[in-house]
Amino acid sequence: MQSLDLDGQGLTELPDLSPDLWELSAYDNALTALPDPLWELGELRMLNVAVNRIGELSPKISGLTTLHTLDLGHNALTALPDSLGDLTSLDRYLYLSDNRLTSVPESLGGLVKLRYLNITDNLLTSLPSTIGGLVGLRELRLYGNRLTALPESIGDLVRLRELHLRGNLLTALPGSTGGLTDLRELSLRDNHLTALPPEIGDLAALRVLDLRNNALSTLPDVLGGLPALEKLDLRWNKRLTMPVWLLDLERRGCVVLT
C-alpha cells in the first residue's frame, strides 16, 4: 500500500500503518496527537494531518527523511520542534496556517529546497534571521500574524515570487527588500506602514503591489519607474499625498486604485 486516505472519518487516533507508505492523508478528523510509529515511515513523501486538534509535534518527525510535502494547518500547535529543520527533503509545500504559533524555530532556515511556506493566521511577532536560508522559496505567506518588523535576511530570498504580509503590525520594510528581484506580487495591506524604502524601486519584476489601509503620507518616486507594475492599490491611506507620476503609470497601462 503506497497511499492511504483517511480524510473525514472522525478518527481520534491513527490505525496501524504500513512501513511502505508513500502518502498519508488524515485531513479533517479529531486527532489530538500523532503516534510514534508514524515517524518511522522512512518512505513517506506526503503527510497531511490538517484540520485536526493536534497540540504538539514530536521531535521524532525528523525521521521522515523523504518527506516533500507536510500539511499541519488548522490545528492547535503552539510550538514547533527544532528537528523540523532536519526535513531537508521538503521541497514542495509546508503548511502551518491557523495554529497558535508565537514563533518558528531558527532551524527552519535549513529547508533550502522548500518552494512554498504558509504560516498565516498565527501569533507570530517576529521571524528568525535564518529565514533568509530558505533560498528555494517561491511563495511565502505570513498574513494574519503580529509581525512588527522583518529581518534584513528577507532580502536573501532571491527566488521569491509572492510575498503576502497582509494584516500584521509592520511600520517599515528593511532596505534589503530590494533584493527580491524576482518578486511578482507584494501584499502589504492592513499594516501600519508610514513609509517605503527607496530600494523598493529595485523590484523590476513586480506586477502587483497592495498597500491598502496603511499610514503612508508619501511614496518614493522610484515606484513610478517599476517597469512591470500592472496594479498599484493605495486605497485607505488617509494621509497620502498622491504624486503626479501616478498619471504616468496609468498611461502606461497600470491600474492605480486610490
VOGU-3710 file (C-alpha; in Angstrom, 3 decimals, decimal comma):
1> mqsldldgqg> 0,000/0,000/0,000  1,619/3,265/-1,108  -1,218/5,732/-0,436  -3,737/5,867/2,418  -6,704/8,254/2,533  -8,331/8,628/5,962  -9,928/12,030/5,383  -13,060/12,999/7,298  -13,609/9,771/9,204  -13,867/11,201/12,709
11> ltelpdlspd> -10,705/9,401/13,815  -9,285/10,114/17,265  -6,153/8,072/16,560  -4,405/6,643/13,532  -4,583/2,917/12,728  -1,513/0,744/12,225  0,383/1,981/9,203  2,266/0,097/6,507  6,028/0,758/6,609  5,962/1,105/2,808
21> lwelsaydna> 3,527/4,034/2,844  4,358/6,904/0,477  1,374/9,185/1,093  -0,857/9,589/4,142  -3,810/11,956/4,355  -5,813/12,161/7,584  -7,378/15,559/6,920  -10,422/16,685/8,935  -10,503/14,232/11,804  -10,345/14,547/15,597
31> ltalpdplwe> -6,697/13,654/16,152  -5,072/15,255/19,198  -1,688/13,561/18,832  0,339/11,580/16,317  1,771/8,140/17,240  5,499/7,371/17,365  5,342/4,660/14,653  4,408/7,405/12,180  7,880/8,920/12,485  9,450/5,628/11,399
41> lgelrmlnva> 7,882/5,663/7,918  11,116/6,135/6,037  9,424/6,089/2,607  6,744/8,700/3,364  6,676/11,536/0,816  3,454/13,358/1,733  1,766/13,823/5,116  -1,489/15,748/5,504  -2,950/15,971/9,010  -4,619/19,372/8,586
51> vnrigelspk> -7,903/20,238/10,326  -7,427/18,191/13,473  -6,748/19,074/17,112  -3,052/18,325/17,290  -1,389/20,383/20,017  2,175/19,106/19,916  4,617/17,796/17,323  7,200/15,204/18,297  10,914/15,918/17,693  10,958/12,461/16,118
61> isglttlhtl> 9,409/13,997/12,992  12,996/14,232/11,741  12,701/10,516/10,955  10,612/11,354/7,871  13,708/11,782/5,741  11,970/11,506/2,339  9,068/13,892/3,027  8,466/16,546/0,348  5,047/17,886/1,467  3,815/18,479/5,029
71> dlghnaltal> 0,440/19,950/5,965  -0,103/20,761/9,650  -2,575/23,575/9,079  -5,694/24,219/11,155  -4,556/22,508/14,330  -3,672/23,708/17,846  0,124/23,811/17,667  1,774/26,343/19,978  5,380/25,468/19,109  7,453/23,531/16,589
81> pdslgdltsl> 10,404/21,245/17,369  13,873/22,268/16,225  14,072/18,960/14,384  11,606/20,293/11,811  14,624/21,884/10,177  16,102/18,420/9,602  13,450/17,651/6,970  15,762/18,786/4,201  13,872/16,736/1,601  10,897/19,126/1,932
91> drylylsdnr> 10,868/20,755/-1,484  7,197/21,403/-2,238  4,872/22,633/0,497  4,927/23,296/4,231  1,579/24,421/5,628  1,466/25,721/9,218  -1,516/28,045/8,852  -4,181/28,611/11,502  -2,394/27,321/14,573  -1,298/29,121/17,754
101> ltsvpeslgg> 2,371/29,589/16,935  4,129/32,529/18,579  7,463/31,744/16,913  9,154/29,388/14,483  12,493/27,686/15,182  15,730/29,029/13,728  16,297/25,597/12,220  13,537/26,330/9,703  16,166/28,127/7,648  17,706/24,756/6,858
111> lvklrylnit> 14,873/23,872/4,471  16,791/25,182/1,489  14,759/23,275/-1,123  11,300/24,348/0,098  9,270/26,244/-2,501  6,061/27,171/-0,618  5,695/28,159/3,043  2,407/29,149/4,649  2,365/30,344/8,292  -0,743/32,513/8,022
121> dnlltslpst> -3,172/33,206/10,857  -0,891/32,512/13,789  0,507/34,684/16,598  3,996/35,396/15,252  5,600/38,626/16,462  8,941/38,125/14,707  10,827/35,876/12,301  14,269/34,365/12,888  17,106/35,815/10,824  17,662/32,315/9,464
131> igglvglrel> 14,531/32,751/7,336  16,935/34,003/4,678  18,246/30,457/4,344  15,069/29,400/2,531  16,683/30,218/-0,782  14,391/27,918/-2,778  11,173/29,693/-1,732  8,858/30,889/-4,493  5,916/31,844/-2,264  5,814/32,987/1,372
141> rlygnrltal> 2,510/33,607/3,126  2,619/35,319/6,526  -0,632/37,263/6,660  -2,741/37,432/9,788  0,066/37,497/12,360  1,501/40,157/14,694  4,788/40,864/12,949  6,206/44,291/13,785  9,319/44,028/11,597  11,050/41,790/9,064
151> pesigdlvrl> 14,662/40,625/9,378  17,217/42,006/6,923  17,774/38,452/5,724  14,373/38,530/3,987  16,245/40,022/1,043  18,168/36,761/0,583  15,047/35,041/-0,787  16,068/35,894/-4,323  13,759/33,342/-5,987  10,640/34,573/-4,192
161> relhlrgnll> 7,740/35,440/-6,496  4,958/36,131/-3,984  5,187/37,674/-0,516  1,962/38,030/1,453  2,147/40,140/4,638  -1,409/41,447/4,946  -2,816/42,027/8,412  0,327/42,412/10,506  1,763/45,298/12,557  4,577/46,358/10,233
171> talpgstggl> 5,640/50,005/10,408  8,528/49,745/7,926  10,266/47,409/5,483  14,003/46,688/5,555  16,045/48,060/2,680  17,051/44,500/1,864  13,553/44,014/0,429  15,036/45,420/-2,754  16,951/42,169/-3,134  13,748/40,316/-4,062
181> tdlrelslrd> 14,354/40,937/-7,732  12,147/38,053/-8,920  9,122/39,197/-6,870  5,845/39,459/-8,812  3,337/40,147/-6,034  3,768/42,013/-2,746  0,784/42,305/-0,408  1,188/44,770/2,470  -2,392/45,835/3,104  -3,708/46,298/6,637
191> nhltalppei> -0,400/47,155/8,302  0,953/50,371/9,881  3,490/51,381/7,236  4,429/55,064/7,334  6,992/54,947/4,512  8,573/52,644/1,934  12,326/52,209/1,454  13,812/53,570/-1,794  15,152/50,082/-2,507  11,617/49,070/-3,452
201> gdlaalrvld> 12,487/50,573/-6,816  14,775/47,586/-7,427  11,807/45,192/-7,724  11,946/45,154/-11,508  9,664/42,106/-11,880  6,913/43,390/-9,543  3,440/43,295/-11,086  1,078/43,758/-8,123  1,670/45,989/-5,095  -1,094/46,183/-2,497
211> lrnnalstlp> -0,638/49,000/0,044  -4,237/49,390/1,160  -5,041/50,584/4,660  -1,664/51,732/5,926  -0,416/55,072/7,319  1,522/56,266/4,282  1,839/60,009/3,717  4,271/59,919/0,775  5,547/57,445/-1,795  9,102/57,143/-3,113
221> dvlgglpale> 9,386/58,362/-6,695  11,135/55,118/-7,670  7,738/53,383/-7,560  6,815/55,220/-10,716  9,698/53,586/-12,527  8,822/49,956/-11,832  8,741/48,565/-15,385  6,458/45,544/-14,855  3,889/47,078/-12,480  0,315/46,249/-13,524
231> kldlrwnkrl> -1,640/47,107/-10,367  -0,965/49,543/-7,535  -3,564/49,725/-4,766  -3,275/52,773/-2,497  -6,778/52,936/-1,049  -7,447/53,832/2,579  -4,182/55,678/3,206  -5,906/58,770/4,551  -2,797/60,965/4,804  -1,290/60,059/1,459
241> tmpvwlldle> -0,399/62,834/-0,962  -0,816/61,439/-4,467  2,301/62,044/-6,596  1,991/63,281/-10,171  3,801/60,250/-11,570  0,722/58,120/-10,853  -0,689/59,566/-14,083  2,317/58,244/-15,983  1,742/54,790/-14,515  -1,872/54,864/-15,648
251> rrgcvvlt> -0,917/55,964/-19,148  1,411/53,004/-19,287  -1,497/50,663/-18,539  -1,034/50,160/-14,805  -4,258/50,037/-12,774  -3,907/52,574/-9,950  -6,538/52,481/-7,204  -6,779/55,488/-4,916
//
